[in-house]
Amino acid sequence: MWLRGLGFVAGLAAVLLTTSAQAAEKIKLGVIGGAEEEIAEVAKKVAATKGLDVQLVAFSDYVLPNVALDNGELDANAFQHKPYLDAQIKAHGYHIVPIGFTIVEPIGLYSKKIKAIDQLPEGAKIGIPNDPSNGSRALTLLAAKGLISIKEDKVRSPSVLDISGNPKALKFVELDAAQLPRSLDDFDAAVINTNYALEGGLNPQKDVLIQEPRQNNPYGNFIAVREKDKDKPVFKILVAAYQSKEVETFIETRFKGAILPAW
């Protein structure tokens, strides 16, 4: 009887372990490698304390994370802002929606040839991202500092073709955003996203010539999911993990203002 009792207890323990393993939720989250992946690692640890196993998948460009989310290879991604997602939806018909803000990375103009914006020469060669949303973001930054002007009906999402004034006759070269830090020597200056600036050894606080405002910045990044999945409980856990005190403290300590919480 005692042995049978032991067998029952062992069997019950096995059932409980199996049930617990089955109950553990797992999701795949796409992020950009580097600084954003570091932040995601902290959010992953917080999510684990809430019973959510977040498996990170790192990418090196901005195109593939939405492709992978749309085709089901990912459950969510955390790398983009609303203007970028809007442009991707328009181009590809994705049914992807934002569910919670993560970080904001003010984009900036960098150079290895000049130390101040007033040193920018006539006919300077300027590198900007070649995707529509970050390209327009770059041009908006330059226009805000008086380097160019934009046609009045295009100020919300300008392209190079929408430049109406260019007093220094700046020459714009559009390049994949990830390539700009590596190609900085080829330009007089380049507008670079913060994550790629950090990866390229640039300091967004010391090396930047001009930069987007840190407060009320419309380019906050967020977690995105397929529209049909937006109300799943696991994603509420994920958003809460990203917007936790642990992540906020890590961002402030690790990046010292170069990257900011967006929630």
C-alpha positions in Angstrom: 0.0 0.0 0.0 2.8 2.3 0.9 4.6 1.6 -2.4 1.4 2.2 -4.3 1.0 5.5 -2.4 4.5 6.5 -3.5 3.6 5.6 -7.1 0.5 7.8 -6.9 2.5 10.7 -5.5 5.1 10.4 -8.2 2.4 10.1 -10.9 0.7 13.2 -9.6 4.0 15.1 -9.5 4.6 14.1 -13.1 1.2 15.3 -14.2 1.6 18.6 -12.4 5.0 19.2 -14.0 3.6 18.3 -17.4 0.6 20.7 -16.9 2.9 23.5 -15.8 5.2 23.0 -18.8 2.1 23.0 -21.1 0.8 26.2 -19.4 4.1 28.1 -20.0 3.5 30.6 -22.8 6.2 31.1 -25.4 6.4 33.8 -28.1 9.0 34.8 -30.7 9.8 38.5 -30.7 11.8 40.2 -33.5 14.2 43.0 -32.6 17.1 44.9 -34.2 20.4 43.6 -32.9 22.5 45.9 -30.7 21.1 48.4 -28.3 17.5 47.4 -28.9 18.3 43.7 -28.3 19.9 44.7 -25.0 16.7 46.4 -23.9 14.7 43.4 -25.1 16.8 41.1 -23.0 15.8 43.0 -19.8 12.1 42.9 -20.9 12.5 39.2 -21.5 13.7 38.6 -17.9 10.8 40.6 -16.5 8.3 38.7 -18.7 9.7 35.4 -17.4 8.7 36.3 -13.9 5.1 36.6 -15.2 5.2 33.2 -16.9 6.0 34.3 -20.4 9.0 32.9 -22.2 10.1 35.4 -24.8 12.4 34.1 -27.5 14.3 36.9 -29.2 15.1 36.9 -32.9 17.6 39.6 -33.9 17.6 41.3 -37.3 20.1 43.6 -38.9 17.7 45.7 -41.0 14.3 47.2 -40.8 12.6 45.2 -43.6 12.6 41.6 -42.5 11.0 41.9 -39.0 7.6 42.9 -40.6 8.0 40.2 -43.3 8.6 37.6 -40.6 5.7 38.8 -38.4 3.3 38.9 -41.4 4.1 35.3 -42.4 4.0 33.9 -38.9 7.7 33.3 -38.2 7.3 35.8 -35.4 4.6 36.5 -32.9 5.5 40.1 -32.4 8.3 42.6 -33.2 9.6 45.7 -31.4 11.6 48.0 -33.6 9.5 50.5 -35.5 7.6 53.8 -35.2 4.2 54.6 -36.6 5.3 56.5 -39.8 7.4 53.5 -40.8 4.7 50.9 -40.1 2.2 53.1 -42.0 4.5 53.2 -45.0 5.0 49.4 -44.9 1.3 48.8 -44.7 0.7 51.0 -47.7 3.4 49.2 -49.6 2.7 45.6 -48.6 -0.8 45.4 -47.2 0.3 44.1 -43.8 -2.4 43.6 -41.1 0.0 44.7 -38.3 -0.9 47.0 -35.4 0.9 48.6 -32.5 0.0 47.5 -29.0 2.4 49.4 -26.7 5.3 51.9 -26.8 8.8 50.9 -26.0 11.6 53.5 -26.7 12.4 56.6 -28.7 15.7 57.1 -30.3 16.1 60.7 -31.6 17.7 60.6 -35.1 20.7 62.9 -35.7 23.2 64.3 -38.2 26.7 63.0 -37.8 30.0 63.8 -39.5 33.7 62.9 -39.3 34.7 66.0 -41.3 33.1 68.9 -39.4 32.6 69.6 -35.8 29.6 72.1 -36.0 26.7 72.5 -38.4 27.8 76.0 -39.5 30.9 74.3 -41.0 28.9 72.4 -43.5 30.3 73.4 -46.9 28.4 74.4 -50.1 27.5 71.4 -52.1 28.0 69.1 -49.1 27.2 65.4 -49.7 24.6 64.3 -47.2 23.6 60.6 -46.6 20.0 59.9 -45.5 18.1 56.6 -45.0 16.6 55.2 -48.2 13.3 54.0 -46.6 10.5 56.5 -47.0 9.7 57.1 -43.3 13.2 57.5 -42.0 14.2 59.4 -45.2 11.4 61.9 -44.6 12.4 62.0 -40.9 15.9 63.0 -41.9 14.7 65.7 -44.3 12.3 67.1 -41.6 15.2 67.3 -39.2 17.3 69.3 -41.7 14.4 71.5 -42.5 13.8 72.3 -38.8 17.4 73.5 -38.6 17.0 75.7 -41.7 19.3 73.7 -44.0 16.5 73.1 -46.5 12.8 73.9 -46.9 10.0 71.6 -47.9 6.9 72.2 -50.1 4.0 73.2 -47.8 1.8 70.3 -48.9 4.6 67.7 -48.2 5.8 68.7 -44.8 4.4 65.7 -43.1 6.2 63.1 -45.2 8.7 64.7 -47.6 11.0 63.0 -50.1 14.0 64.5 -51.8 11.7 65.6 -54.6 9.8 67.7 -52.2 12.7 70.0 -51.3 11.7 73.6 -52.3 14.7 75.4 -51.0 18.3 74.3 -50.7 20.6 77.4 -50.0 23.7 75.4 -49.6 23.0 73.2 -52.7 23.3 70.1 -50.5 23.5 66.8 -52.4 21.5 63.9 -51.0 22.5 60.3 -51.2 19.9 57.7 -50.1 21.3 54.6 -48.5 20.2 51.7 -46.4 19.9 53.0 -42.8 22.2 50.3 -41.5 25.0 51.2 -44.0 25.2 54.9 -43.1 27.6 54.6 -40.1 29.9 52.5 -42.1 29.8 54.9 -45.0 30.1 58.1 -43.0 33.7 58.7 -44.4 32.1 59.0 -47.8 29.9 61.9 -46.8 30.3 65.3 -45.4 27.5 64.3 -43.0 24.8 61.7 -42.7 21.5 61.5 -40.8 21.7 58.2 -38.8 19.2 56.4 -36.6 20.4 56.1 -33.0 20.6 52.3 -32.9 22.9 52.2 -35.9 24.9 55.2 -34.6 25.6 53.3 -31.4 26.5 50.2 -33.3 28.9 52.3 -35.4 30.8 53.6 -32.4 29.2 57.1 -32.5 28.0 58.8 -29.3 24.6 60.4 -29.8 25.2 62.8 -27.0 28.7 64.0 -28.0 29.1 63.4 -31.7 25.8 64.5 -33.0 25.6 67.9 -34.9 21.9 68.3 -34.8 19.2 66.0 -33.4 15.4 65.6 -33.1 13.8 66.8 -29.9 13.8 64.4 -27.1 10.4 65.4 -25.7 7.1 65.0 -27.7 8.9 63.1 -30.3 6.4 61.5 -32.8 8.8 58.6 -33.6 8.3 56.4 -30.5 9.0 52.7 -31.2 6.4 50.1 -30.2 5.6 46.4 -30.0 3.6 45.3 -33.1 1.5 42.2 -33.6 -0.8 40.8 -36.3 -4.2 42.5 -36.0 -6.0 39.3 -35.2 -3.7 38.6 -32.2 -3.8 42.1 -30.6 -6.1 41.1 -27.7 -4.2 38.0 -26.6 -3.3 38.0 -22.9 0.4 37.2 -23.6 0.9 40.5 -25.3 -0.4 42.4 -22.3 2.3 40.7 -20.4 4.9 41.6 -23.0 3.9 45.3 -23.0 3.9 45.4 -19.2 7.4 43.9 -19.2 8.7 46.5 -21.7 7.1 49.3 -19.7 8.4 48.1 -16.4 10.6 50.0 -13.9 13.4 47.5 -14.5 13.5 48.3 -18.2 13.2 52.1 -17.6 16.1 51.9 -15.1 18.3 49.9 -17.5 17.7 52.4 -20.3 18.6 55.4 -18.2 21.7 53.7 -16.7 23.0 52.0 -19.9 22.3 54.7 -22.5 22.4 57.9 -20.4 19.9 59.8 -22.5 20.8 58.5 -25.9 17.7 56.3 -25.9 14.6 57.2 -23.9 11.5 55.4 -22.6 8.6 56.2 -24.9 5.7 55.3 -22.6 
